[in-house]
Amino acid sequence: MAETTLMAALSLVPAFSNSRAYSPLSSLRPSSYSSIRRLIIRSNNTFSHVNYHRISTCSFSNTDDIYSSTIEEDDDDDDVIGVVLDKVDDPSPPDLPDRWDVLGLGQAMVDFLGIVNDEFLMRLGLEKGTRKVVNHEERGRVLQAMDGCSYKAAAGGSLSNTLVALARLGGHPMGGPALNVAMAGSIGGDPLGGFYRTKLRRANVSFLSAPVKEGTTGTVIVLTTSDAQRTMLAYQGTSSYIKYDSSMESIISKTNILVIEGYLFEFPDTIKTIKKICQVARDSGALVAVTASDVTCIERHYDDFWEIMENYADIVFANSDEARAFCHFSSEESPISSTRYLSHFVPLVSVTDGPRGSYIGVKGEALYIPPSPCTPVDTCGAGDAYASGILYGLLRGASDLKGMGSLAARVAATVVGQQGTRLRVQDAARLVESFAFNVDSPSLQADVGSDPISSL
């Protein structure tokens, strides 16, 4: 079939270049070679890579805040169940790879998840079902009131969910060499910062930013009542601060895909840093992906989002409401319309629509991805999981958009069918095996490759 392209704008460094055992490029620094890959999406809804030449022009830091409480970790894949916060950090740094397949830039916040009753909320003057930004003193007051209660702690955040899922998908040997996944952000030089770094490391996600010595790690306290309503209290701490220096520039220049979390757009100084980082990523040949994160965030920082998307973004992840917000469409507009519109400006657009399925947008067209069957248990984290499937498909060289989207839908359905937002290791292994079989199956490839991009 003639190679008439719908789009030729996504750039990828050679697949698996992070692996010393599998790629001759792994021993070279990024500046030592100039041939990188461009993703060509063809008119028959398949895509391939071609080389081209680019010339690159418990315990907190303040002793009056709270104590070294024993907590239960939320990750059933960890060996340790009860952990004291001031003992969780592992001081020995892991060996770092030559390149990162994915680097996520986002808010690093520890989640505290507790079960409380209505009387607890009334006593603290908290309105049930709301989300509130609190200061240092308010956070300490709430956590002090929770002392003695049973609660869980997690290295939280939308972006960390995606990165952990990707690392678990990418850690299965059937899919190829292990993917190198990392996160950068801001944690304090307190025990919670050590807890966050250690939790990610256990999930094979490296946290690359040095702690802010006098800073306090951001937290989100999630209080759930018996009627399943969640009352959230967010303390930003240092999480809104992204430090840009020569070390950060070096990391980005060795990255294949950079993912920017949309919540960072809430902070004016951070937006300036994001623009610098995106330019470095663009110059070094990395893909830039942006997560929408939240409708209200988009509405407040609409122009900033669009500046990044038009000038730097190769991929945008959004749900149907967020996609409509980007387009200034009403709630009656179909997600197909939003997907098509956004794909005129961003090469690859991923729009999820809950149980109705999802869409992948390319050059003004929308490819419908049916939902993967599941019995919903907890929908929180579904979009994060879906994004990990898209990223995994790109990095593993999936040959068509339909297959890549179907994998993402299966990953999302797996997370929706469980309690908690993290993809489990055993589920990741099962999904990778299925994906590898489908990619290698000639008959399925023919079926998928023949599906035209939706004209709906």
N, C-alpha and C positions, 0 to 999 in steps of 0.2 A: 504494500500500500504506500502511496506517495506520502512523503513526510511533510504534509501541510500542517503547520503548527497552529494551535489555538493560542499558544503562549510560549515564549522562550525567555523567562525572566528569573527563574529560580536558580541560584548558584550553589553548587555543593563541591566541597573538596572530595578527593577520591574516597570511595567507601572503605570503611574499616582502617583508615590511615592511622588510627590510634594504636593498632595492634602491631607490636614488634615482630610477632611471629608470622603475620599474614601479609604485610605490605612493605614493599621496598622503600616507600616514602616515609616510613615511620622513623627512620634514622636521620631524616633531614629536617631542618628547621623550616617553618612556613616560608621564610624569605628565600629559601634555597630553590624553590620551584615556583613557576608561574602558571602552570597548566592546571586549572581546576575545572570542575564539572558544572554544566548547565543542564537543568532539567527541562526536557522538551516534552510538552504535552501535545499529543497528536490528535487529529480529528476523530480517530476511532476510540478515544478515551483511554489510550495507553500512554505510558511515558517511558522515556529512556534517557540515558546520560550521554552527552558528547563533551569532549574536551575542547576548551578554547583558551585563548591567551588573554589574561587581564593585566593591565599595567596599573599597579596600585599607586596612586598618588599617595521549796522548799524554803531556799535561802536567797535573799536578794543582797545587792551591794550595800544597802543601808540597813544596819542592824535593827532599827526600829520598825522595819517594814514587815518582815515575817520570818519564819523560822525554818529550820531544816526538817520539814515534815516528811514522813514516809508516804510515798505515793505509789499508785499502781499505774504502770505504763499501759498505753492503749494498744501496743503492737504485740499480737500473739506470736509473732515470729522471733521475738527476742528471748534470750535465755533467762534474763533476770526479770522477775515479776515485781518485787518490791525494791525500790531504789531510793536512797537518800540523796537529795539534790546536790549536796556539797561533795559527793563522792563519785559522781557519774562521769566526769570528764576524763578522757584518756589522753594524757599528755604526749604520747608518742605519735608523731605525724605519720600518715600512711605514705607509701611511695606514690608519687604523682606521675601520671602518664605524660607522654610527649604532646598529645593533643586531647582536647575535650570534644566528644561528640555533641553534647548539649551542655550549655551553661545557662542557668536560670538566674535572673536578676529580680529579686523581689523582697517583700517584707518577711523578716525572720521573727516570728512571734510564737511563744509557747502557749498552747491552749490548756486551760484548766477546765475539766468537764466534771460537773458535780450534779447530783440529784438532790433537790431541795423541795420543801413544801411551800405553800402559799404564805404561811406565817413567817417563814424566813425572809421572803421578799418584802412583806409588809414591815417587818421589823427594821429592815435596812432602807425602807423608803424607795424600793425599786418597782417600776411599772413592768408587769409581766408581759413578755413577748416583744420587748423593745431592744434596740441596740444603742448603747450609749458610750461615748468616749469619756474616759475618766482620767483624773490626774493621779499623781503618785500617792497622795494621802488617801483618796477614795479607794484605790486599788488595795492598799494595805488594810483598810478598814474591812473590806469585803473578805479578803483572804484570812484575816484574823477571825472573822465570824465563822469561816469554814473550817477553822482549826479543829481537828478531831473528827471531821466528817470524812466520808469515803469519796474520793474523787480521783480522776485520772489526769495524767499530763501527757501532752503530745507535742512533737515539733510541728506546729500547725501551719496553716496557710494553704491557699489554693495552689500556689506554685509548687510547694513541697509535695503535695499529693501527686501532682503530675510527674515530678522528677522521680519520686520513689517508685511509682508504677512503671515508669520508663526503665529505671535501673533494674527492676525485677524482670521485666520482659526481656531486657537486653542482657541479663545475666545467665540466661539458659543456653547451654552449649549447642543445642540443635539449631538455634538461629544464627550462629556464627560467633566470632570473637566477642567478648564482653564489651558492652558499650560503656564508655567513660562519661559519667554524668556528674555535674557539679552545680553548686549554687553559690551566689555571692549576694551579700546584703549587709546587714549591720546587727551585731549582737553586742551586748554589754560584757564587760570583764567580770561578770558575776556568775554564780553557780548556774543560774538559768541559761546563760549563754553557753556554758560548758555542756549542759544537758541537751540543748538544741543541737549543737555540733555532733555530740556523741550519738544521738538518735539518728541523725541523717547518715552518719558514718556506718552505723550498723545496717542500714538499708542500702549501702554501697553508693551513697551520694556524698561527695566531698563538699564541705563548706569551706570556701577559700578565703573569706575575708577575716582579717585579724580582728579580735574583739576591741571595742572601744573601752579603754582602761577605766574611765570614770563613768561610763554609761551604764544604763540599766536596760536589760533585755525587755522588749515589748511582750505583752501578754494579752490574751483574750480569755476572760472568765465566762464560761458558758454554763448557766444554771438552768437545769431542766426540771420542770414540775411534772406531776403525774398525768396531766392532760397533754403531755408531749410538747408543750410550749417552751421555747428557749429564750431566755433573757441573757443578753450578751453585754459584757462590759470590756471595752477595748482600751488598753493603755499603750500608747505608741512607743514610749521609751526611745531607744536609738533606732527603731526599725525604719523610720522615715528618712534616715540619713544614708546616702550612698557615697562612699569616698572614691574619687577618681584620682589615680596616681599612676606611676610607671608600672607598678605591679599589676594593677587592673588592666592597663593597656596591653601588657604582655600576655595575660590570660586570654583576653578577647581575641588577640591575634592568633591564638592557637585553638580557636573554637570553630566547630562546623556549623552549629545552630545556636544562636543567642535568643533566649526567650525573655521578654520583658513583661512583668506582671503589671496589669493595669492599675492596681491600687497605688502604685508609686506616683501616678500622675496627680495624686492629691496634694503633693508637696512641691511648691514652686521651685525651690532650689534643686530638688531632685530632678525635675523635668529638664533643667539645663544640663545636668550630668548625663541624663539618658540620651540627649541629642549628641553629646560628645562620644558616648559609648557606641551609639548606633553608627556614627561616622567611621569609627575605628573598625567596627565589624564589617561595614560595607567595603572599606578599603582593603581589608584582609581576605575578602571573599567569603565571609560567613553569611548564612541566611539569618534574617531577623524576623522573629515571630513576636506578636503582641497578643496578650490575653485581654479581653474587654473588662472582665472582673465584676463590674457593677453598673447598672443603669444610671443611678444617681451620680456616680463618679464620671461617667461619660457626659452627662448633662452639665456638670460643673466645669469640666475641662475639655469641652468639645473641640475647640480649636487646637489644643495641644495634641490630642489624640490624632486628629487629622493631619497635622504637620508631620508627625512620625510615620503615619500610615502611608501618606502620599510620597514621602521622600526616602523612606528607609524600609518599610515593612515588606516582607515577602510572603508572610503568612499571618492571618488574623483568626483567632479563636473567639467565638461569641455564641451566646444563645439567641433565640429568636427575638426576645425583648431587647437585648443589647444591640443586635443587628439593626432593628428598627430605629433605635435611638441614634445610632451612627448615621442613619439615612434621613432622620427627621420624618419618619413614616408614622402614621397612626397605628393604633393597636389592631385595626381591622385589616391591615396589609398582610399579605401572605409572606412567610419567611422566604419563599422562593424569590419574591420581588427584591427583598433586602439582599439576599445572597447574590443575585444577578447584578444589582447596583454596585455593591461593594467590590465585586470581582472585576469591575472596570478600572479600579484604582489599585487593587492589591492582587498580585498574581494568584494566590491560593487562599480561598476563604472557607472556613469551616463554621457552619451554623447548626447548632443542635436545637431540636424542637421537642424535647421531652419524649413521651411515649409515642409521639407521632413520627419519630425518625429524625433524620438530619439531612443536611445538604452540603455538598462541596461545590464551591463556585470557582469557575475558571473562565476568564475572558468573556464575561457577560452571559455565561450559561450556568445552569444549576443542575447538578447531578444529584438525584434523590437516593438516599441510603436508607433502606427499611430498618426499623428498630429490631434489635435482637430480642427474642422472647425471654422473659424472666418474670418472676413473682416479686414485685417491689417490696423491699423492706425499709430502705433508707435511701432517699434520692440525693442526699447531700454528697457532693463530690463526683457526681456523674459526669459533668462537663470536664472536670479535671482529668478523669480517667479517659474520656474520649480523646482529649488532646494528646495523651501519652500514646494512644494507638496510632494517631496520625504521624507523630514524630517517629515512632518505631518503624512504621511502614516506609517512611522516607529514608531513614538511615539504613534499613535492611534492603533497599533497592526493590521495593514492591513495583510490579510492572504495570499496574493500572490503578486508577483512582477508586474504582468500585471495590476492588479487593481491599485496598487500604482503608476505605470508609467502613467496610463490613467488619474488619478487624477492630476498628475503633468502637463500633457499635457493640461488639461482643465484650470488649473490655469494660465499657460503661455499664452494660447489663449485668456483668459479674459483680461490679461494685454496688449497684443498686439492689441486687439480690442478697446483700449481707448487711450486717450492722457495722457501721464505721466507713471511713472514707478512703482507706488504703487498700490497694490491690494486694492480696495475699500471695506469698511465694508459690504455693502449690497451684493456685489458679493461674498465675503468670506462666508457669511451665506448661499447663494444659493449653492455654491460648497460643503460645508460641508453637507448640507441636501442630496444632490445627492450622495455623497460618503458614508454617513451613510446608505442610502437606498441600495446601491450596495453591501456594506459589509454584510448587513443583508439578502440579497436576495439569497436563496439557489440555485435557478435556474441559476442566473448569476455566483455564485461561481463555480458551476459545469462546466459552459462553460469556465470560465477563467482558472480554475484549470486544465482543459484538454489540454490547449494550451501548446505544448512543447516549450522549449527554441529553438530559431531559429538556424537552422543548416546552414544558408546561409554563 
